[in-house]
């Protein structure tokens, strides 16, 4: 519970716990744009080591992390292969086209968040002057819009092999990569080993107030820093927020299995309530999508309003859908309270 409410809208609403706030207060500072903030430098080194990449760069947001990565990989007019439900395509305001002059080539996301290898290969352009150059494949792990589905090491490696066959690069939107690792009992380093670059968020399940990190080769990160600057992401005494990231990487990763577990409890409980459509077997990380049956005499908006009066915050989505996200500030008792409230409202 946070601020007296059970807020299940997203894990982005998390606030830093007291020990993280103390780390921020105590952080030594410098000018990050000059490369002189010791706390930012320490965060970047820790992130690169943890994910098994040569280098890393701290950015204000996941959207900037994805865009600066894509701009570093591609030239104007290049094409990127993305899933049709990818966050980069659906929820980042078309930035790859608007800012980068790049073309997204969309193929269907499967229910498990993957892209079929045959669909990827069919989307790769021939070497012909009439076509844009296919430059990059984008994956998402966990896959937000597909019930937070985690991609496996084996699947990601199969896409890597395909990318190598055609001389393409592979970027991962790994906003919740540590939830994916916890769900599969593997390390995040193993999950991202096949990719050229990745972005992961500090401000979701890891509870930081702001920030994401991009990881990749040293040459790639050098270029990402240039793209970050042109996008307005050059920061000064950023150690005050980078300190939260260091604390998170040292203290918050192992507990993400609790969030995944609470999401599964919520899904199983919702499945037992008449009027709610959900398949609990699809829930493997901390995101739960469910739908209110058409024969329920309340709209999703009415249900949301009634829950709000019970201090439970859930935002309705189109077609009578809801998304609930478990996080640090949601306890098992909060899940039980939410299930009781749904039984009462429905």
DRENKOLFI-194727 format. One record per residue: x, y, z of N, C-alpha, C, O in turn; residue in one letter. Coordinates in steps of 0.001 Angstrom, whole numbers, plus 500000, padded with zeros to 6 digits. Example, Ala and Ser with C-alpha at 12.3 -4.5 7.8 and 13.67 -1.06 7.14 Angstrom:
<nodes>
513190494310507800512300495500507800513200496700507800514236496681508465A/512850497750507080513670498940507140512900500030507870513409501138508039S/
</nodes>
This chain:
<nodes>
500847498816500000500000500000500000500887501241500000501909501287500685X/500484502248499222501259503466499082500332504656499254499321504772498562X/500682505543500185499863506731500466498416506356500792497478507053500407X/498257505244501508496934504827501944496086504163500883494913503885501130X/496634503901499712495877503281498631496602502051498093497828501956498148X/495819501117497576496358499967496858496367500361495384495359500233494690X/497502500834494921497603501390493567498228500351492642499431500094492691X/497390499764491807497805498683490908497931499140489461498055498309488561X/497902500431489226497934500916487837499225500529487123499202500129485959X/500356500652487830501643500363487202502706500280488278502506500771489388X/503837499663487961504981499707488864505765501005488710506748501217489420X/505345501877487794505985503188487682505597504116488825506243505147489018X/504560503781489586504109504658490663504912504424491946504680505103492947X/505836503491491931506600503173493131507411504370493622507935505144492820X/507510504516494943508364505507495580509575504814496176509493503639496532X/510687505507496294511861504884496924511594504548498387510980505343499097X/512048503378498851511994503088500284512983503985501031513855504588500406X/512861504081502352513697505012503112515197504830502900515919505820502788X/515682503593502843517125503382502677517616503894501329518749504362501219X/516770503807500302517136504352498993517191505878499054518091506489498477X/516242506490499743516249507945499901517521508395500634518118509412500282X/517923507639501641519132507982502371520356507900501472521245508747501554X/520407506880500608521523506753499663521569507952498715522649508435498376X/520414508425498294520359509604497427520888510835498161521633511635497594X/520499510977499419520918512138500213522435512164500406523049513231500445X/523031510967500526524451510873500834525343510835499585526566510802499720X/524776510838498390525552510601497168526553511713496888526196512890496936X/527801511356496597528752512357496100528382512757494669527953511919493877X/528551514038494346528051514564493078529160515207492257530195515618492783X/528912515282490948529777515990490015528951516349488797527725516254488832X/529596516757487733528899517145486505528933515964485534529981515643484973X/527782515323485340527751514130484492528050514450483043528645513630482343X/527647515631482571527926515979481172529428516049480907529872515851479776X/530205516329481943531662516287481834532227514915482186533441514715482158X/531346513971482518531809512658482925532402512637484312533182511743484641X/532039513631485150532692513815486449531799513512487641532172513813488775X/530632512925487415529795512571488558530171511159489003529898510200488282X/530793511011490175531284509692490581530164508682490810530362507483490615X/529002509154491218527899508222491484527307507716490177526991506531490062X/527153508593489190526693508150487868527689507162487278527297506115486763X/528968507488487351529989506593486802529950505224487474530123504196486819X/529719505218488795529649503952489518528420503149489102528493501929488954X/527285503837488912526076503142488446526299502521487075525946501363486852X/526874503273486171527092502760484812528035501565484818527794500588484109X/529093501626485597530027500500485676529346499277486279529552498159485808X/528539499480487315527849498365487962526835497729487008526730496505486941X/526094498552486277525099498028485339525762497234484226525298496149483875X/526852497769483665527544497060482592528066495715483077527925494706482386X/528669495695484263529193494443484806528066493443485063528197492258484753X/526967493921485626525853493041485968525237492407484731524847491239484753X/525149493181483645524520492675482430525528492075481451525130491599480388X/526798492085481775527791491442480929528109492194479656528450491580478645X/528003493518479685528320494338478519529535495213478819529909495389479979X/530147495757477770531374496538477959531130497860478675531964498307479464X/529990498485478401529767499831478925528282500086479086527446499308478627X/527968501199479751526579501575479985526488503090480095527485503769480341X/525274503611479908525034505038480067523682505238480742522698504581480399X/523650506146481698522444506482482455521627507496481662522160508506481203X/520338507228481500519445508121480754518214508419481606517883507644482503X/517530509537481336516388509902482173515196508966482089514445508855483058X/514992508281480952513781507468480799514039506294479870515007506284479110X/513146505295479946513233504153479050512987504547477605513620504005476699X/512075505484477380511809505944476015513059506572475414513400506294474264X/513752507424476190514996507998475679516052506920475481516834506982474532X/516079505930476374517039504849476223516827504077474942517782503792474220X/515577503733474649515289503011473413515596503862472183516220503389471233X/515153505123472207515352505977471034516833506252470802517302506155469668X/517575506590471843518996506870471650519746505625471175520703505734470409X/519316504444471626519929503202471145519653502996469668520555502665468899X/518411503191469278518030502975467879518733503982466971519187503626465883X/518825505238467415519530506244466622521011505905466494521627506195465469X/521586505295467528522992504909467472523223503752466506524292503642465905X/522221502894466360522355501736465473522066502069464007522626501432463114X/521214503044463747520617503216462420520913504582461823521330505513462512X/520681504671460509520726505948459790519325506285459299518476505402459179X/519083507564459015517778507970458510517424507155457276518261506924456403X/516166506721457218515708505912456095515851504423456304515313503638455522X/516567504011457345516691502584457653515373502053458211514497502813458622X/515262500733458214514045500081458690514355499216459919515407498583460015X/513393499217460855513512498435462085512368497436462120511216497808461897X/512666496185462394511639495157462535511183495133463988511987494921464896X/509881495353464203509298495402465541508012494590465572507369494390464541X/507642494127466757506333493526466937505240494583466903505467495735467272X/504052494183466457502965495151466344502409495588467698501608496520467771X/502834494915468772502438495326470120503627495822470937503547495931472160X/504717496119470258505925496577470950505690497938471594505028498804471023X/506239498111472782506168499405473466506792500497472607506260501604472538X/507911500204471953508586501189471101507649501697470019507693502876469667X/506803500828469488505866501221468439504617501880468992504161502890468458X/504053501314470067502723501735470515502736502887471508501792503677471535X/503769503005472315503695503911473455504852504901473544505077505489474601X/505587505093472453506700506042472492506536507111471414507516507646470894X/505285507409471091504875508525470243505508508507468854505733509556468250X/505795507297468353506353507214467009507703507890466885508055508389465817X/508472507909467985509710508694468011510736508210466993511510509013466472X/510753506906466701511752506429465741511528507055464368512481507290463627X/510259507326464029509948508003462767510035509514462916510645510188462085X/509420510057463986509335511503464153510707512138464352510981513212463817X/511562511479465115512875512034465419513962511427464538514844512132464046X/513888510115464345514977509425463667514824509268462169515784508909461487X/513623509530461636513411509311460215513533507850459825513978507529458723X/513136506963460733513269505521460525511904504897460292510881505436460714X/511899503758459619510655503078459293510487501859460178511340500972460146X/509412501775460976509114500529461676508429499546460732507429499883460098X/508960498348460641508342497272459855507709496318460864508408495597461576X/506379496322460914505675495602461965505320494184461550504851493944460437X/505551493249462463505114491865462290504374491456463564504561492090464603X/503538490415463514502679490110464671503460489593465873504298488700465750X/503172490166467030503612489554468283502757488344468585501536488395468438X/503383487252469009502656486073469442502210486262470903502649487191471580X/501346485381471365500800485506472719501885485439473788501708485976474881X/502999484792473487504091484690474457505118485811474299506208485736474865X/504777486843473538505651487985473368506692487850472273507376488821471950X/506826486672471700507849486440470690507403486951469322506233487263469100X/508366487025468422508132487209466988508537485902466308509606485364466593X/507696485392465418508054484148464726509289484387463858509386485391463153X/510211483462463924511447483619463157511171483753461669511830484529460977X/510189482990461176509874483078459748509295484439459386509499484926458274X/508568485060460330508043486408460077509170487434460060509171488351459240X/510129487273460970511279488184460972512029488074459654512352489078459020X/512301486842459256513088486660458029512353487185456805512971487745455900X/511036487006456774510257487504455632510236489026455582510043489610454516X/510433489671456729510390491138456780511716491777456385511764492986456156X/512783491007456299514092491565455966514123491933454483513831491107453618X/514476493168454209514459493669452834515602493079452003516687492830452528X/515359492858450713516462492474449833517387493661449600516997494811449799X/518601493379449183519577494438448891519246495033447529519784494614446504X/518359496006447538517828496577446307517668498078446512517195498504447565X/518046498875445544518008500328445694516595500877445881516431502022446303X/515574500077445572514200500537445732513688500396447166512626500922447500X/514430499694448004513969499390449356514809500126450398515979500423450157X/514219500416451548515047500852452676515914499692453157515617498527452892X/516976500022453858517836498983454413517257498510455752516980499314456642X/517081497199455876516766496638457191518045496680458023519080496147457623X/517954497324459189519158497517459980519090496840461355520114496431461901X/517871496725461912517764496394463327516521495558463594515480495763462968X/516633494615464525515485493868465067515299494300466514516266494385467270X/514056494573466899513758494962468261512905493929468977511876493498468457X/513333493530470171512562492625471017512208493335472317512757494394472623X/511282492746473085510846493320474357510729492213475405510043491214475192X/511414492406476544511447491368477579511507492021478966512520492630479310X/510432491904479773509186491207479513508359491990478503508599493172478258X/507359491288477912506539491970476924505300492531477599504387491797477977X/505290493854477741504252494562478477502850494173478023502033493743478837X/502566494321476732501206494153476224500765492698476139499588492424475906X/501687491766476324501357490343476258501482489725477649502226488767477859X/500740490296478587500693489770479961502062489722480630502308488869481482X/502959490639480245504286490625480852505066489358480553505853488905481384X/504857488778479371505493487504479029507017487641478986507529488589478391X/507748486711479605509212486745479549509734485952478349509243484861478056X/510720486503477668511383485784476583512530484965477152513213485397478081X/512735483786476595513763482881477105515130483177476498515241483858475478X/516152482658477139517501482742476590517549482079475218518138482612474278X/516922480911475117516979480140473871516310480892472723516821480915471603X/515159481507473011514479482257471946515322483453471506515504483686470311X/515830484201472468516616485386472128517850484995471315518237485705470386X/518464483867471665519617483405470900519218483024469483519992483244468550X/518044482465469300517606482108467942517424483357467079517697483327465879X/516960484460467691516843485710466940518231486271466652518469486819465575X/519159486136467617520539486556467405521153485822466207521815486433465368X/520926484511466138521472483719465033520913484198463694521633484273462699X/519622484520463685519007485031462459519577486400462100519855486671460932X/519749487255463093520339488570462840521750488433462274522117489147461341X/522540487517462836523898487309462324523880486853460869524711487274460065X/522934485998460543522828485472459171522644486593458160523121486506457028X/521944487656458581521620488739457648522369490037457966522067491081457389X/523334489978458870524123491157459170523343492259459871523601493441459643X/522386491884460728521543492859461422521953492981462882522635492111463424X/521532494060463504521762494274464925520487493959465693519390493952465134X/520654493701466978519532493277467822519492494135469081520433494150469874X/518374494852469246518166495692470438517044495114471281516054494608470751X/517202495192472595516204494685473524515664495813474388516416496485475094X/514344496014474325513663496849475307513457495966476532512483495219476625X/514387496068477457514363495213478644513903495967479875514490495828480948X/512862496760479726512388497595480833512270496797482124512675497263483189X/511709495584482026511513494742483212512330493446483089511836492364483404X/513569493566482632514388492384482381514633491580483654514775490359483589X/514685492239484807514949491512486045513721490725486504513864489694487160X/512518491195486170511318490378486393511347489140485511510958488057485947X/511805489293484271511912488155483362512906487133483887512663485929483811X/514022487609484416515030486703484963514481485950486168514680484741486293X/513785486668487060513225486023488246512198484965487871512126483915488508X/511403485236486839510363484297486424510936483001485869510293481955485954X/512143483059485298512728481892484643513903481295485414514526480331484970X/514197481886486583515292481396487421516611481360486656517380480402486751X/516853482426485898518130482608485210518623484008485540517877484813486097X/519852484299485209520369485639485454519982486566484311519794486126483176X/519865487848484620519608488829483571520755488837482565520535489058481374X/521970488597483035523122488547482129522933487473481052523248487698479883X/522418486303481453522160485249480472521092485674479474521212485411478277X/520051486328479967518950486717479085519385487712478024518871487687476906X/520331488594478358520705489654477422521996489354476674522420490147475834X/522621488230476965523888487914476302523785487952474775524739488389474132X/522672487514474157522636487504472697522437488870472036522609488974470822X/522082489918472780521689491178472136522874492135472033523817492073472822X/522802493019471042523836494050470891523660495167471903524634495755472374X/522408495454472233522139496556473143520844496294473887519986495537473434X/520721496943475051519476496828475804519287498071476639520243498747477020X/518027498353476913517638499360477888516907498663479020516063497802478769X/517215499018480273516385498534481376516015499705482272516767500672482385X/514850499612482909514316500693483722514669500506485184514607499399485720X/515035501597485812515224501638487250513958502073487977513798501818489170X/513064502729487253511928503425487873510644502605487915509576503145488201X/510737501303487632509548500448487715509688499562488962509647500077490079X/509846498279488799509897497392489944511069497632490868511041497210492024X/512110498308490375513280498568491206513104499797492100513975500098492916X/511978500511491950511554501555492907512299502880492810512076503751493651X/513161503072491841513846504358491742512880505447491282511895505148490607X/513146506698491635512226507764491242512287508115489762511323508652489214X/513405507820489109513570508191487704514767507431487144515675507060487888X/514768507200485832515979506748485181515952505362484577515227504477485034X/516754505191483545516995503918482883518467503842482520519189504834482613X/518910502661482105520300502456481721520338501738480380519586500789480153X/521211502191479500521480501525478224522819500820478341523786501399478835X/522883499571477889524123498789477939524475498280476550523590497999475742X/525768498161476273526233497629474999527741497706474923528420497802475946X/528264497665473712529708497769473528530169499190473838529359500116473869X/531458499358474063532002500676474374531784501653473217531413502805473439X/532015501197471986531810502076470835530341502477470701530024503629470407X/529460501520470920528031501808470835527619502818471899526896503768471596X/528065502632473137527689503536474220528237504936473974527591505918474339X/529400505046473368529914506370472998528919507093472093528654508280472277X/528380506383471130527420506999470209526093507293470918525457508312470650X/525674506392471828524440506645472575524565507925473398523597508676473523X/525742508180473958525933509423474712525706510640473815525119511630474252X/526164510574472579525935511679471653524444511826471360523927512942471324X/523753510709471151522318510777470890521564511277472120520620512058471996X/521975510830473301521355511312474532521451512828474623520492513487475022X/522585513377474262522790514824474337521853515558473396521225516540473792X/521749515104472172520903515808471202519425515685471544518613516503471111X/519072514653472330517696514486472779517405515253474075516289515200474592X/518393515952474586518196516735475802518455515965477076518012516375478149X/519171514845476975519389514008478146520720514192478829521047513434479742X/521510515185478414522749515466479122522436516058480489521743517071480580X/522932515444481541522566515855482896523780516400483645524921516194483231X/523526517080484728524600517672485535524805516831486796525368515740486708X/524368517300487957524618516556489205523603515417489329522777515392490242X/523689514480488388522707513391488302522962512283489305522170511346489407X/524064512376490051524352511351491046523275511218492101523128510158492709X/522519512284492325521468512237493333520379511233492961519727510667493838X/520182511013491650519240509976491225519948508676490856519370507596490978X/521188508777490410521949507562490120522188506738491374522287505513491306X/522282507404492519522481506678493775521332505732494054521530504646494598X/520118506146493677518962505260493825519144504015492967518783502912493378X/519707504195491768519940503060490884520950502081491453520770500868491346X/522009502600492056522997501717492687522342500923493809522515499708493902X/521593501612494653520901500918495740519985499828495177519933498716495704X/519267500157494106518329499202493521519043497960493004518598496841493255X/520143498146492286520855496998491732521458496123492829521662494925492631X/521737496713493965522323495942495067521281495318495988521571494329496661X/520063495883496029519109495470497059517709495107496573516963494472497318X/517325495479495366515930495343494957515669494227493957514515493861493733X/516708493685493356516494492699492287515954491385492840514998490835492293X/516544490879493903516167489556494405514712489495494861514108488423494835X/514140490623495277512769490612495784511724490662494664510532490571494958X/512118490803493399511141490890492313510328489609492156509217489641491628X/510874488482492612510098487236492589508834487373493432507824486734493135X/508875488204494487507682488433495300506595489120494484505420488773494603X/506976490090493656506002490784492812505387489821491795504175489822491577X/506240489003491179505722488001490240504732487071490942503685486731490391X/505077486666492162504192485780492916502872486432493263501826485788493176X/502895487701493655501650488395493974500769488562492743499545488483492841X/501381488792491591500601488896490359499910487567490049498757487552489619X/500602486471490264499993485154490034498848484908491009497817484352490627X/499020485319492265497927485179493240496707485985492812495572485517492909X/496953487181492344495843488017491882495138487356490699493909487306490661X/495901486852489742495306486232488554494475485009488924493370484828488414X/495001484178489803494254482983490204492969483361490934491923482749490718X/493052484371491799491856484802492507490821485421491590489628485160491742X/491253486234490643490322486847489696489617485792488848488438485936488523X/490340484733488491489763483675487661488603482964488361487769482348487699X/488545483044489680487478482389490440486246483270490618485240482827491172X/486321484512490152485214485455490320484356485469489063484866485774487985X/483080485150489165482205485197487987482189486596487381482111487599488091X/482265486638486056482233487911485363483596488427484939483693489460484276X/484658487710485319486014488130484951486638487070484054486602485878484361X/487203487515482955487837486620481984489348486771482088489892487835481795X/490024485700482508491473485711482617491976484276482599491326483371483124X/493143484078481988493805482777481998495031482898482901496048483446482477X/494958482398484132496085482564485068497382481936484578498464482343485001X/497288480953483696498510480294483228499387481233482398500574480966482206X/498806482331481905499568483276481096500387484247481949501259484945481431X/500111484293483252500754485280484121502032484682484701501985483755485509X/503163485221484284504449484692484731505315485753485408506257485420486127X/505002487013485183505773488067485850504797488935486651503883488399487278X/504964490234486646504196491079487566503035491821486920502442492694487553X/502695491494485667501635492183484939500458491242484733500632490087484343X/499251491751485000498024490950484901497007491713484058496566492795484447X/496638491163482919495545491704482124494303490839482341494395489612482386X/493153491478482475491904490730482582490767491565482018490877492783481873X/489658490875481698488537491537481041487250491262481800487034490159482304X/486397492279481875485081492150482479484096491673481416484010492261480338X/483351490605481718482415490050480746481386491085480307481034491988481066X/480914490944479083479919491871478542478606491825479305477883492820479347X/478285490681479913477002490578480614477047491139482036476030491147482729X/478210491604482473478287492291483769477640493667483600478009494403482685X/476689494030484456475917495254484229476637496544484611475996497590484711X/477932496499484825478695497694485152479776497879484094480388496907483651X/480010499121483690481114499408482778482437499329483533482474499349484764X/483517499239482765484839499231483395485067500530484160485692500523485221X/484573501628483637484725502919484308483967502934485636484471503457486630X/482776502371485658481998502309486907482689501421487936482728501747489122X/483228500306487479483952499409488385485168500118488956485440500027490153X/485897500824488103487065501566488555486685502607489606487385502771490605X/485579503307489377485140504335490324484751503720491668485076504272492719X/484061502590491638483651501936492882484867501407493650484907501468494879X/485845500894492926487079500442493584487825501624494205488417501507495278X/487786502758493516488462503942494036487915504329495405488666504771496275X/486618504165495593486012504470496891486482503502497978486347503778499170X/487035502364497550487597501395498491489120501543498600489796500680499159X/489647502644498059491086502931498073491889501923497260493024501594497604X/491285501436496176491968500558495223491971501271493877490913501624493356X/493155501484493314493288502285492103493644501375490933494701500745490912X/492738501320489963492943500580488721492372501405487575491256501915487672X/493111501535486518492679502347485378492028501453484324492653500500483859X/490775501747483939490141500940482891490797501171481537491314502252481257X/490769500152480716491313500212479361490209499915478361489131499474478761X/490440500141477080489375499896476093488864498456476132489576497533476526X/487619498297475714486981496978475569486877496226476887486976495000476924X/486671496991477996486396496413479312487598495670479909487438494774480739X/488781496051479481490003495459480022490538496281481185490307497487481277X/491258495602482066492062496232483101493465495640483027493658494504482594X/494447496445483465495792495931483705496145496223485154496020497358485615X/496584495199485867497067495363487236498538494968487279498937493979486664X/499340495737488002500778495491488075501200495426489545500993496371490307X/501793494300489923502308494127491286503678494789491410504451494820490452X/503970495317492594505238496011492802505576496042494292504872495449495110X/506644496729494628507183496751495989506147497154497030506144496622498140X/505270498087496680504319498634497624502992497881497636502023498358498226X/502928496714496996501744495855497016502097494575497773502972493817497354X/501410494343498889501657493154499705500665492047499346499701492267498612X/500922490865499876499981489761499682498617490110500270497587489753499698X/498602490802501404497331491220501992496605492223501097495376492211501020X/497359493089500423496738494014499469496069493245498326494993493625497862X/496704492170497879496105491325496834494797490724497353493788490728496649X/494817490214498569493602489627499144492494490672499281491327490381499018X/492856491873499689491868492955499815491277493298498457490075493537498344X/492110493325497433491636493631496084490669492569495594489656492895494974X/490961491320495858490065490243495430488724490335496152487676490129495539X/488749490640497441487492490821498175486674491972497598485449491889497503X/487360493042497217486671494207496653486037493861495309484914494283495034X/486730493108494477486143492722493182484916491836493385483922491974492673X/484988490932494354483800490089494622482620490965495035481486490718494626X/482883491967495829481795492856496286481259493706495141480048493858494985X/482166494258494344481729495162493263480969494422492184480013494951491617X/481390493199491897480746492446490815479552491635491311478903490946490523X/
</nodes>
